[in-house]
């Protein structure tokens, strides 16, 4: 018979329920102890102590120099490579199309980065062969590696830098006219290269803008002659500009012009 109490099951069933409840209580207590004593985690201590040898001072200075170079890596990528010209020209293409945020900034910057890697690959190959690999093999020291690494980069920037821009910074700094490429200081060559790249990019952007401005003028004149003054001409001309850009394979022409301009 079933009992009239809190447990309406047979005696064996009640003992099973009580045993399961006791097991859950023990498990909860064990988990509470586990949470009260979390596992030990490793700690990192950073401090200052006197150097015991000149080698330790030199190592610390090398680490500091490496961190400084890594912090300047984005600026070096932008101002010492083809990235500036590429990203400015791609920005002009999007503005000429008047397509707002299409393509988005992430796509334009990503395309500019990969085109930069493609264009700069021969230069970086020379840096790897002349400076990095001999330095890793222990054949040259750090100063010689930096000098050898700067030679291909300096040659690339000099090919793209106008003499007028370089002469500007030489005259402002009061430096004498260099006789060879190795005598051109990098701190003067880099800004000269940057403004030369900006000028070239703006010239290419002007050429890109011209056909799209013609389309805007034709559409605006047509709408005015039809008396449709309330309709924005940019909205009507946008499909025509996109169709023209697709028919002439605009991205192929833009990318080809950018790559060829560095040869």
C-alpha positions as CSV (number, residue, x, y, z in Angstrom):
1,X,0.0,0.0,0.0
2,X,1.1,3.6,-0.6
3,X,1.8,5.7,2.5
4,X,0.0,8.9,3.4
5,X,3.0,11.2,3.8
6,X,5.5,13.3,1.9
7,X,6.7,10.1,0.1
8,X,4.0,8.3,-1.8
9,X,6.4,5.6,-3.1
10,X,7.4,2.3,-1.7
11,X,10.1,2.2,1.0
12,X,12.9,1.2,-1.4
13,X,11.9,4.1,-3.7
14,X,12.0,6.6,-0.8
15,X,15.5,5.4,0.2
16,X,16.6,5.9,-3.4
17,X,15.2,9.5,-3.5
18,X,16.9,10.3,-0.1
19,X,20.2,8.8,-1.4
20,X,20.0,10.9,-4.6
21,X,19.3,14.0,-2.6
22,X,22.2,13.3,-0.3
23,X,24.5,12.9,-3.3
24,X,23.4,16.2,-4.8
25,X,24.2,17.9,-1.4
26,X,27.7,16.4,-1.3
27,X,28.2,17.5,-4.9
28,X,27.1,21.0,-4.1
29,X,29.5,21.2,-1.2
30,X,32.3,19.9,-3.3
31,X,31.7,22.4,-6.0
32,X,31.6,25.2,-3.3
33,X,35.0,24.1,-2.1
34,X,36.3,24.0,-5.6
35,X,35.1,27.6,-6.3
36,X,36.5,28.8,-2.9
37,X,39.9,27.5,-3.9
38,X,40.5,28.5,-7.6
39,X,43.5,27.0,-9.4
40,X,46.8,28.8,-9.2
41,X,47.6,31.0,-12.1
42,X,51.1,32.1,-13.2
43,X,52.2,35.6,-12.4
44,X,54.5,38.0,-14.3
45,X,56.8,40.3,-12.5
46,X,58.5,43.3,-14.2
47,X,61.0,45.2,-12.3
48,X,64.2,47.2,-12.5
49,X,67.5,45.9,-11.1
50,X,71.1,47.0,-11.6
51,X,72.9,45.5,-14.7
52,X,75.6,43.1,-13.8
53,X,77.5,43.3,-17.1
54,X,77.7,45.5,-20.2
55,X,76.0,42.8,-22.3
56,X,72.8,43.1,-20.3
57,X,72.7,46.8,-21.0
58,X,73.2,46.2,-24.7
59,X,70.5,43.6,-24.8
60,X,68.1,46.0,-23.0
61,X,68.8,48.8,-25.5
62,X,68.3,46.4,-28.4
63,X,64.9,45.4,-27.0
64,X,64.0,49.1,-26.6
65,X,65.1,49.8,-30.1
66,X,63.0,46.9,-31.5
67,X,59.9,48.1,-29.7
68,X,60.4,51.6,-31.1
69,X,60.7,50.2,-34.6
70,X,57.5,48.1,-34.2
71,X,55.6,51.2,-33.0
72,X,56.8,53.1,-36.1
73,X,56.0,50.2,-38.5
74,X,52.6,51.6,-39.6
75,X,54.1,55.0,-40.5
76,X,57.0,53.2,-42.3
77,X,54.5,51.1,-44.3
78,X,52.5,54.2,-45.3
79,X,55.3,56.6,-46.1
80,X,58.1,54.4,-47.4
81,X,56.1,52.2,-49.7
82,X,53.6,52.5,-52.5
83,X,50.7,52.4,-50.1
84,X,50.1,56.2,-50.1
85,X,49.6,56.5,-53.9
86,X,47.4,53.4,-54.1
87,X,45.0,54.2,-51.3
88,X,44.6,57.9,-52.4
89,X,43.8,56.8,-56.0
90,X,41.3,54.2,-54.8
91,X,39.7,56.9,-52.7
92,X,39.4,59.2,-55.7
93,X,37.7,56.4,-57.6
94,X,35.0,56.0,-55.0
95,X,34.5,59.7,-54.7
96,X,34.2,60.1,-58.5
97,X,31.6,57.4,-58.6
98,X,29.7,59.1,-55.7
99,X,28.8,55.7,-54.3
100,X,29.0,56.9,-50.7
101,X,30.7,54.1,-48.7
102,X,30.8,51.5,-51.5
103,X,33.3,49.9,-51.6
104,X,33.8,50.2,-47.8
105,X,37.0,51.5,-46.3
106,X,38.0,48.0,-45.2
107,X,37.9,46.7,-48.8
108,X,39.9,49.7,-50.2
109,X,42.6,49.5,-47.5
110,X,42.8,45.7,-47.9
111,X,43.2,46.0,-51.6
112,X,45.8,48.8,-51.2
113,X,47.8,46.6,-48.7
114,X,47.9,43.6,-51.0
115,X,48.8,45.7,-54.0
116,X,51.6,47.2,-51.8
117,X,52.9,43.8,-51.0
118,X,52.9,42.9,-54.7
119,X,54.7,46.0,-55.8
120,X,57.2,46.0,-52.9
121,X,58.0,42.3,-53.2
122,X,61.2,42.7,-55.3
123,X,62.5,45.4,-52.8
124,X,61.7,43.2,-49.8
125,X,63.4,40.2,-51.5
126,X,66.6,42.3,-51.8
127,X,66.3,43.3,-48.2
128,X,65.9,39.7,-47.1
129,X,68.8,38.5,-49.3
130,X,71.2,41.3,-48.5
131,X,70.5,42.1,-44.9
132,X,68.2,39.8,-43.0
133,X,69.6,36.4,-43.9
134,X,73.3,37.4,-43.4
135,X,72.3,39.0,-40.0
136,X,70.5,35.8,-38.9
137,X,73.4,33.7,-40.0
138,X,75.8,35.9,-37.9
139,X,77.8,37.1,-40.8
140,X,77.1,40.8,-40.2
141,X,76.2,42.9,-37.2
142,X,73.1,44.9,-36.6
143,X,74.5,48.2,-37.9
144,X,75.6,46.6,-41.2
145,X,72.2,44.9,-41.5
146,X,70.4,48.2,-41.2
147,X,72.7,49.9,-43.8
148,X,72.2,47.0,-46.3
149,X,68.4,47.0,-45.7
150,X,68.2,50.7,-46.4
151,X,69.9,50.5,-49.8
152,X,67.0,48.8,-51.8
153,X,64.4,51.0,-50.0
154,X,66.4,54.1,-50.7
155,X,66.7,53.2,-54.4
156,X,63.0,52.5,-54.7
157,X,62.0,55.9,-53.1
158,X,64.6,57.8,-55.2
159,X,63.0,56.4,-58.4
160,X,59.6,57.7,-57.4
161,X,60.8,61.1,-55.9
162,X,61.0,64.2,-57.9
163,X,64.2,66.2,-57.8
164,X,62.3,69.3,-57.0
165,X,60.8,67.8,-53.9
166,X,64.1,66.4,-52.7
167,X,65.9,69.7,-53.4
168,X,63.2,71.4,-51.2
169,X,64.1,69.4,-48.1
170,X,67.8,69.6,-48.8
171,X,67.7,73.4,-49.0
172,X,65.6,73.7,-45.9
173,X,67.9,71.5,-44.0
174,X,71.0,73.3,-45.4
175,X,72.5,70.0,-46.6
176,X,74.9,69.8,-49.5
177,X,73.8,68.2,-52.8
178,X,74.5,64.5,-52.6
179,X,76.7,62.9,-55.3
180,X,75.5,59.3,-54.9
181,X,72.3,57.6,-53.8
182,X,74.0,56.4,-50.6
183,X,74.6,60.0,-49.5
184,X,70.9,60.9,-49.6
185,X,69.8,61.0,-45.9
186,X,66.7,59.0,-45.2
187,X,65.2,61.6,-42.9
188,X,65.1,64.0,-45.9
189,X,64.2,61.4,-48.6
190,X,61.1,60.1,-46.8
191,X,59.1,63.4,-46.7
192,X,60.2,64.2,-50.2
193,X,59.0,60.8,-51.3
194,X,55.7,61.3,-49.5
195,X,54.8,64.6,-51.2
196,X,55.9,63.2,-54.6
197,X,53.5,60.3,-54.1
198,X,50.7,62.6,-53.1
199,X,51.2,64.8,-56.2
200,X,51.2,61.7,-58.5
201,X,48.1,60.3,-56.8
202,X,46.2,63.6,-57.3
203,X,47.2,63.7,-60.9
204,X,45.8,60.2,-61.4
205,X,42.7,61.2,-59.5
206,X,42.1,64.2,-61.8
207,X,42.2,61.9,-64.8
208,X,39.8,59.6,-63.2
209,X,37.4,62.3,-62.2
210,X,37.1,63.9,-65.8
211,X,34.7,61.3,-67.4
212,X,32.4,61.1,-64.4
213,X,32.1,64.9,-64.3
214,X,31.1,64.8,-68.0
215,X,28.3,62.4,-67.1
216,X,27.2,64.5,-64.2
217,X,27.0,67.6,-66.5
218,X,25.1,65.8,-69.2
219,X,22.6,64.4,-66.7
220,X,22.2,67.8,-65.0
221,X,21.6,69.6,-68.3
222,X,19.1,67.0,-69.4
223,X,17.1,67.3,-66.2
224,X,17.1,71.1,-66.3
225,X,15.8,71.1,-69.9
226,X,13.0,68.7,-68.9
227,X,12.1,70.9,-66.0
228,X,12.8,68.2,-63.4
229,X,14.6,70.5,-61.0
230,X,13.5,68.7,-57.9
231,X,15.2,65.4,-58.9
232,X,18.9,65.3,-57.7
233,X,21.2,64.9,-60.7
234,X,23.6,62.7,-58.6
235,X,20.9,60.1,-58.1
236,X,20.2,59.8,-61.8
237,X,23.8,59.9,-62.9
238,X,25.0,57.2,-60.4
239,X,23.6,54.2,-62.4
240,X,25.1,55.6,-65.6
241,X,28.5,56.1,-64.0
242,X,28.5,52.6,-62.6
243,X,27.5,51.1,-66.0
244,X,30.3,53.0,-67.7
245,X,32.8,51.9,-65.1
246,X,31.8,48.3,-65.5
247,X,31.7,48.4,-69.3
248,X,35.3,49.8,-69.5
249,X,36.5,47.4,-66.8
250,X,37.4,50.2,-64.5
251,X,39.0,48.3,-61.7
252,X,41.3,46.5,-64.1
253,X,42.4,49.8,-65.7
254,X,42.9,51.5,-62.3
255,X,44.9,48.7,-60.8
256,X,47.0,48.2,-64.0
257,X,47.7,52.0,-64.1
258,X,48.8,51.9,-60.4
259,X,51.1,48.9,-60.9
260,X,52.6,50.2,-64.1
261,X,53.3,53.6,-62.6
262,X,55.9,52.1,-60.2
263,X,57.9,50.4,-62.9
